[in-house]
Amino acid sequence: MKFRKKPVVIEAVQWIGSNPSEILEFCQGSASYDRNYSEMVIYTLEGKHIASMGDWIIRGVKGEHYPCKPDIFDATYDPA
């Protein structure tokens, strides 16, 4: 069987290294920033994930947050 992904509009912010406050506000408590290592930690439904610079932070359909690599993001999403 084949399946097509349902069209869903998501919200996302790209982690560029100089915008930790924007990411923290966007994630509403499901992220933290380690200034010593310049790491953005995203608390997902599966546990902690480190967002690398350039990664997109996505808000899912249930309000959850998770990082997405730029190449996967570009292949999956178009601007709405």
N, C-alpha and C positions, 0 to 999 in steps of 0.2 A: 504494500500500500504506500501511496505517497500522500503527503500532507503539505498544505500551504500555511505559513504562519499568518495569523490574523493581523490585519493592519491595526497598529496601536500607536498613538501619539505619546511620546515619553518626554520627560524633561531631563536635561543633562547639562553639566558644567565641566569644562576641561581643566584638569589640574596642570598649571603651567609653572608651578613653583613659587610664584609671587602672589598667589591669591588664596592663602590658607583660610583667611576669614570668610571669603566667599564660599569656599567648600564647606566649612564648618556650619555656616548659616544654612546653606542648601540642604545639608544632611540632617539638620535639626537633632543633634545629639547622637547620630550614628556614625560619627567620625571623630578622630583626634589627630593632632599634629604634633610630631616630635621635632622640636626646633634643633636639637643636637644632631639629628640624622637627616633633617629635611624630608622626613617621611610623612605621608598622609596615610593614616590607618582608617580603613572603612570597615565598619561592623556590619557584615551581611547576615543573611539568614543561615549561612553555612559557617560562620565564624569570622575571624579577622582576616582582612586582605590588605596588603600594602599596595597603594596606588603609586605607580611610577609617573614621573613627569611626562606629560603628553597624554596620559590616560584620561578617558572620559568617566565621570562619575554620573551614573544613571539612577533616576528614581523610577522604580518599577511600578507596575499596575496596582500593587497593594501597598505602596508607600515605602517599600524597602529600597535600600541603596546598595550599589555594587559598582566596582570599577570595570572598565571595558577598554581593551587595547585599541589604539587609534585605527589600525587596519581593519579590525573586526567591526568597529563602530562605523567606519566609512562604507564597508560592504553591506551593512545591515540597515543603516538609517539614512534618510534624506531629510533636509530641513522641511519643516511643516509650515 
